[in-house]
Amino acid sequence: MVVDNEFNIGDIVYLKTDSEQKPRIVTRFTVSQSAIVYELNHSTECTSHYNFEISNERDILVALNANPES
């Protein structure tokens, strides 16, 4: 089996819809027949996401639009 994961364990990533654009670390990924699900950690928070929800780069426009006075 060949696994074509987009992100690796230890990568720092961002959720595209996170208005705070907090950095998260990839701590695990699970491979199924139809998808790869990534486990991301920030502080004590642990969440699971698909690759299309994740970016290698912080989106400053998302953060600025969520907090216009910043």
A tleap script that builds the chain and sets N, CA, C and O, in Angstrom:
source leaprc.protein.ff14SB
mol = sequence {
  NMET VAL VAL ASP ASN GLU PHE ASN ILE GLY
  ASP ILE VAL TYR LEU LYS THR ASP SER GLU
  GLN LYS PRO ARG ILE VAL THR ARG PHE THR
  VAL SER GLN SER ALA ILE VAL TYR GLU LEU
  ASN HIE SER THR GLU CYS THR SER HIE TYR
  ASN PHE GLU ILE SER ASN GLU ARG ASP ILE
  LEU VAL ALA LEU ASN ALA ASN PRO GLU CSER
}
set mol.1.N position { 0.839 -1.175 0.000 }
set mol.1.CA position { 0.000 0.000 0.000 }
set mol.1.C position { 0.889 1.244 0.000 }
set mol.1.O position { 1.882 1.309 0.723 }
set mol.2.N position { 0.529 2.199 -0.796 }
set mol.2.CA position { 1.222 3.482 -0.834 }
set mol.2.C position { 0.292 4.531 -0.236 }
set mol.2.O position { -0.846 4.683 -0.678 }
set mol.3.N position { 0.781 5.252 0.770 }
set mol.3.CA position { 0.000 6.305 1.417 }
set mol.3.C position { 0.521 7.648 0.929 }
set mol.3.O position { 1.703 7.961 1.074 }
set mol.4.N position { -0.376 8.435 0.350 }
set mol.4.CA position { -0.002 9.745 -0.190 }
set mol.4.C position { -0.499 10.840 0.754 }
set mol.4.O position { -1.410 11.597 0.419 }
set mol.5.N position { 0.116 10.911 1.944 }
set mol.5.CA position { -0.304 11.917 2.912 }
set mol.5.C position { 0.281 13.276 2.551 }
set mol.5.O position { 1.434 13.391 2.135 }
set mol.6.N position { -0.541 14.291 2.722 }
set mol.6.CA position { -0.137 15.662 2.395 }
set mol.6.C position { 0.646 16.309 3.531 }
set mol.6.O position { 1.488 17.175 3.293 }
set mol.7.N position { 0.369 15.892 4.767 }
set mol.7.CA position { 1.015 16.446 5.945 }
set mol.7.C position { 1.673 15.316 6.728 }
set mol.7.O position { 1.194 14.182 6.712 }
set mol.8.N position { 2.757 15.625 7.405 }
set mol.8.CA position { 3.508 14.631 8.160 }
set mol.8.C position { 3.418 14.908 9.657 }
set mol.8.O position { 3.164 16.038 10.073 }
set mol.9.N position { 3.627 13.882 10.451 }
set mol.9.CA position { 3.653 14.048 11.899 }
set mol.9.C position { 4.756 15.037 12.265 }
set mol.9.O position { 5.895 14.917 11.813 }
set mol.10.N position { 4.394 16.015 13.090 }
set mol.10.CA position { 5.340 17.060 13.479 }
set mol.10.C position { 5.186 18.348 12.698 }
set mol.10.O position { 5.719 19.379 13.108 }
set mol.11.N position { 4.464 18.317 11.568 }
set mol.11.CA position { 4.248 19.542 10.784 }
set mol.11.C position { 3.400 20.531 11.575 }
set mol.11.O position { 2.489 20.136 12.303 }
set mol.12.N position { 3.704 21.809 11.430 }
set mol.12.CA position { 2.875 22.876 12.001 }
set mol.12.C position { 1.926 23.326 10.893 }
set mol.12.O position { 2.360 23.703 9.804 }
set mol.13.N position { 0.627 23.280 11.183 }
set mol.13.CA position { -0.396 23.594 10.191 }
set mol.13.C position { -1.455 24.510 10.805 }
set mol.13.O position { -1.449 24.780 12.006 }
set mol.14.N position { -2.359 24.977 9.952 }
set mol.14.CA position { -3.441 25.875 10.365 }
set mol.14.C position { -4.751 25.374 9.781 }
set mol.14.O position { -4.778 24.825 8.680 }
set mol.15.N position { -5.830 25.563 10.518 }
set mol.15.CA position { -7.146 25.242 9.976 }
set mol.15.C position { -7.628 26.421 9.153 }
set mol.15.O position { -7.567 27.564 9.607 }
set mol.16.N position { -8.099 26.159 7.968 }
set mol.16.CA position { -8.514 27.223 7.055 }
set mol.16.C position { -9.658 28.055 7.618 }
set mol.16.O position { -9.766 29.239 7.301 }
set mol.17.N position { -10.510 27.464 8.442 }
set mol.17.CA position { -11.669 28.182 8.978 }
set mol.17.C position { -11.476 28.691 10.403 }
set mol.17.O position { -12.410 29.243 10.985 }
set mol.18.N position { -10.293 28.519 10.973 }
set mol.18.CA position { -10.026 28.986 12.330 }
set mol.18.C position { -9.799 30.492 12.308 }
set mol.18.O position { -8.809 30.969 11.753 }
set mol.19.N position { -10.710 31.229 12.907 }
set mol.19.CA position { -10.609 32.692 12.874 }
set mol.19.C position { -9.397 33.220 13.631 }
set mol.19.O position { -8.941 34.332 13.362 }
set mol.20.N position { -8.871 32.447 14.567 }
set mol.20.CA position { -7.679 32.864 15.302 }
set mol.20.C position { -6.390 32.413 14.618 }
set mol.20.O position { -5.307 32.884 14.965 }
set mol.21.N position { -6.500 31.516 13.660 }
set mol.21.CA position { -5.345 30.979 12.931 }
set mol.21.C position { -4.252 30.491 13.883 }
set mol.21.O position { -3.076 30.818 13.723 }
set mol.22.N position { -4.666 29.700 14.876 }
set mol.22.CA position { -3.734 29.134 15.846 }
set mol.22.C position { -2.882 28.044 15.187 }
set mol.22.O position { -3.408 27.226 14.431 }
set mol.23.N position { -1.589 28.023 15.461 }
set mol.23.CA position { -0.761 26.940 14.922 }
set mol.23.C position { -1.101 25.622 15.617 }
set mol.23.O position { -1.319 25.579 16.828 }
set mol.24.N position { -1.142 24.569 14.841 }
set mol.24.CA position { -1.433 23.235 15.361 }
set mol.24.C position { -0.371 22.277 14.858 }
set mol.24.O position { 0.219 22.496 13.800 }
set mol.25.N position { -0.130 21.230 15.602 }
set mol.25.CA position { 0.871 20.248 15.209 }
set mol.25.C position { 0.164 18.941 14.833 }
set mol.25.O position { -0.759 18.496 15.516 }
set mol.26.N position { 0.616 18.346 13.743 }
set mol.26.CA position { 0.071 17.054 13.326 }
set mol.26.C position { 0.681 15.989 14.235 }
set mol.26.O position { 1.901 15.829 14.284 }
set mol.27.N position { -0.170 15.270 14.949 }
set mol.27.CA position { 0.319 14.256 15.879 }
set mol.27.C position { -0.006 12.832 15.435 }
set mol.27.O position { 0.560 11.869 15.953 }
set mol.28.N position { -0.922 12.703 14.474 }
set mol.28.CA position { -1.309 11.372 14.006 }
set mol.28.C position { -2.103 11.522 12.723 }
set mol.28.O position { -2.758 12.542 12.506 }
set mol.29.N position { -2.046 10.519 11.882 }
set mol.29.CA position { -3.013 10.448 10.799 }
set mol.29.C position { -3.483 9.017 10.639 }
set mol.29.O position { -2.734 8.062 10.844 }
set mol.30.N position { -4.744 8.901 10.268 }
set mol.30.CA position { -5.383 7.599 10.118 }
set mol.30.C position { -5.758 7.420 8.654 }
set mol.30.O position { -6.348 8.304 8.034 }
set mol.31.N position { -5.407 6.268 8.120 }
set mol.31.CA position { -5.674 5.978 6.715 }
set mol.31.C position { -6.854 5.023 6.628 }
set mol.31.O position { -6.862 3.964 7.256 }
set mol.32.N position { -7.852 5.413 5.838 }
set mol.32.CA position { -8.969 4.525 5.564 }
set mol.32.C position { -9.048 4.309 4.055 }
set mol.32.O position { -8.225 4.834 3.306 }
set mol.33.N position { -10.011 3.556 3.623 }
set mol.33.CA position { -10.139 3.265 2.197 }
set mol.33.C position { -10.412 4.526 1.384 }
set mol.33.O position { -9.977 4.627 0.236 }
set mol.34.N position { -11.121 5.480 1.960 }
set mol.34.CA position { -11.541 6.641 1.185 }
set mol.34.C position { -10.859 7.957 1.558 }
set mol.34.O position { -10.991 8.935 0.822 }
set mol.35.N position { -10.137 8.011 2.673 }
set mol.35.CA position { -9.567 9.296 3.095 }
set mol.35.C position { -8.464 9.109 4.124 }
set mol.35.O position { -8.306 8.046 4.724 }
set mol.36.N position { -7.704 10.193 4.304 }
set mol.36.CA position { -6.738 10.287 5.393 }
set mol.36.C position { -7.274 11.349 6.347 }
set mol.36.O position { -7.610 12.457 5.929 }
set mol.37.N position { -7.349 11.007 7.616 }
set mol.37.CA position { -7.813 11.952 8.629 }
set mol.37.C position { -6.616 12.295 9.508 }
set mol.37.O position { -5.918 11.410 10.004 }
set mol.38.N position { -6.389 13.598 9.691 }
set mol.38.CA position { -5.249 14.089 10.461 }
set mol.38.C position { -5.706 14.513 11.848 }
set mol.38.O position { -6.732 15.177 11.996 }
set mol.39.N position { -4.938 14.127 12.866 }
set mol.39.CA position { -5.187 14.582 14.227 }
set mol.39.C position { -4.270 15.765 14.488 }
set mol.39.O position { -3.054 15.667 14.328 }
set mol.40.N position { -4.861 16.881 14.891 }
set mol.40.CA position { -4.112 18.118 15.136 }
set mol.40.C position { -4.246 18.515 16.599 }
set mol.40.O position { -5.315 18.383 17.194 }
set mol.41.N position { -3.153 19.001 17.170 }
set mol.41.CA position { -3.154 19.435 18.562 }
set mol.41.C position { -2.745 20.901 18.677 }
set mol.41.O position { -1.830 21.368 18.000 }
set mol.42.N position { -3.448 21.606 19.550 }
set mol.42.CA position { -3.083 22.960 19.962 }
set mol.42.C position { -3.343 23.023 21.461 }
set mol.42.O position { -4.483 22.902 21.909 }
set mol.43.N position { -2.281 23.212 22.226 }
set mol.43.CA position { -2.381 23.228 23.692 }
set mol.43.C position { -2.973 21.893 24.144 }
set mol.43.O position { -2.387 20.844 23.877 }
set mol.44.N position { -4.105 21.911 24.813 }
set mol.44.CA position { -4.732 20.659 25.256 }
set mol.44.C position { -5.848 20.210 24.315 }
set mol.44.O position { -6.485 19.182 24.544 }
set mol.45.N position { -6.079 20.973 23.274 }
set mol.45.CA position { -7.143 20.667 22.312 }
set mol.45.C position { -6.639 19.708 21.234 }
set mol.45.O position { -5.584 19.931 20.640 }
set mol.46.N position { -7.392 18.651 20.988 }
set mol.46.CA position { -7.050 17.667 19.972 }
set mol.46.C position { -8.265 17.486 19.064 }
set mol.46.O position { -9.349 17.144 19.536 }
set mol.47.N position { -8.085 17.715 17.756 }
set mol.47.CA position { -9.194 17.612 16.814 }
set mol.47.C position { -8.761 16.836 15.574 }
set mol.47.O position { -7.568 16.722 15.290 }
set mol.48.N position { -9.734 16.305 14.840 }
set mol.48.CA position { -9.458 15.534 13.633 }
set mol.48.C position { -10.019 16.257 12.412 }
set mol.48.O position { -11.105 16.835 12.459 }
set mol.49.N position { -9.248 16.213 11.303 }
set mol.49.CA position { -9.624 16.972 10.107 }
set mol.49.C position { -9.162 16.274 8.836 }
set mol.49.O position { -8.214 15.489 8.839 }
set mol.50.N position { -9.863 16.585 7.749 }
set mol.50.CA position { -9.455 16.129 6.421 }
set mol.50.C position { -8.449 17.111 5.840 }
set mol.50.O position { -8.361 18.254 6.289 }
set mol.51.N position { -7.691 16.670 4.844 }
set mol.51.CA position { -6.642 17.519 4.269 }
set mol.51.C position { -7.173 18.825 3.693 }
set mol.51.O position { -6.472 19.836 3.739 }
set mol.52.N position { -8.380 18.836 3.157 }
set mol.52.CA position { -8.901 20.062 2.550 }
set mol.52.C position { -9.258 21.135 3.581 }
set mol.52.O position { -9.548 22.272 3.210 }
set mol.53.N position { -9.241 20.790 4.863 }
set mol.53.CA position { -9.500 21.750 5.929 }
set mol.53.C position { -8.218 22.393 6.461 }
set mol.53.O position { -8.270 23.323 7.266 }
set mol.54.N position { -7.064 21.889 6.006 }
set mol.54.CA position { -5.775 22.234 6.597 }
set mol.54.C position { -4.896 22.966 5.597 }
set mol.54.O position { -4.957 22.709 4.395 }
set mol.55.N position { -4.077 23.882 6.105 }
set mol.55.CA position { -3.116 24.605 5.269 }
set mol.55.C position { -1.755 24.638 5.961 }
set mol.55.O position { -1.670 24.624 7.189 }
set mol.56.N position { -0.701 24.680 5.160 }
set mol.56.CA position { 0.652 24.847 5.703 }
set mol.56.C position { 0.918 26.282 6.135 }
set mol.56.O position { 1.831 26.542 6.918 }
set mol.57.N position { 0.124 27.205 5.626 }
set mol.57.CA position { 0.370 28.633 5.861 }
set mol.57.C position { -0.775 29.274 6.623 }
set mol.57.O position { -1.943 28.943 6.423 }
set mol.58.N position { -0.418 30.188 7.488 }
set mol.58.CA position { -1.405 30.969 8.241 }
set mol.58.C position { -2.084 31.939 7.286 }
set mol.58.O position { -1.414 32.598 6.490 }
set mol.59.N position { -3.407 32.032 7.357 }
set mol.59.CA position { -4.166 32.962 6.516 }
set mol.59.C position { -4.489 34.207 7.324 }
set mol.59.O position { -5.477 34.248 8.058 }
set mol.60.N position { -3.658 35.205 7.183 }
set mol.60.CA position { -3.809 36.423 7.977 }
set mol.60.C position { -5.115 37.143 7.676 }
set mol.60.O position { -5.650 37.826 8.549 }
set mol.61.N position { -5.640 37.007 6.464 }
set mol.61.CA position { -6.905 37.662 6.119 }
set mol.61.C position { -8.068 37.079 6.916 }
set mol.61.O position { -8.975 37.814 7.307 }
set mol.62.N position { -8.055 35.785 7.159 }
set mol.62.CA position { -9.095 35.163 7.982 }
set mol.62.C position { -9.026 35.730 9.395 }
set mol.62.O position { -10.054 36.062 9.985 }
set mol.63.N position { -7.826 35.840 9.932 }
set mol.63.CA position { -7.647 36.372 11.284 }
set mol.63.C position { -8.059 37.843 11.363 }
set mol.63.O position { -8.715 38.249 12.322 }
set mol.64.N position { -7.687 38.632 10.381 }
set mol.64.CA position { -8.034 40.048 10.386 }
set mol.64.C position { -9.531 40.277 10.226 }
set mol.64.O position { -10.096 41.159 10.873 }
set mol.65.N position { -10.178 39.492 9.369 }
set mol.65.CA position { -11.628 39.634 9.174 }
set mol.65.C position { -12.405 39.216 10.409 }
set mol.65.O position { -13.487 39.747 10.660 }
set mol.66.N position { -11.887 38.285 11.178 }
set mol.66.CA position { -12.564 37.845 12.392 }
set mol.66.C position { -12.368 38.848 13.526 }
set mol.66.O position { -13.219 38.954 14.410 }
set mol.67.N position { -11.249 39.589 13.509 }
set mol.67.CA position { -10.924 40.566 14.545 }
set mol.67.C position { -10.550 41.892 13.885 }
set mol.67.O position { -9.374 42.254 13.866 }
set mol.68.N position { -11.519 42.618 13.347 }
set mol.68.CA position { -11.211 43.828 12.574 }
set mol.68.C position { -10.499 44.926 13.353 }
set mol.68.O position { -9.817 45.749 12.741 }
set mol.69.N position { -10.630 44.975 14.676 }
set mol.69.CA position { -9.942 46.020 15.452 }
set mol.69.C position { -8.480 45.703 15.687 }
set mol.69.O position { -7.752 46.560 16.188 }
set mol.70.N position { -8.012 44.496 15.346 }
set mol.70.CA position { -6.606 44.109 15.561 }
set mol.70.C position { -5.703 44.737 14.531 }
set mol.70.O position { -4.491 44.521 14.558 }
savepdb mol mol.pdb
quit
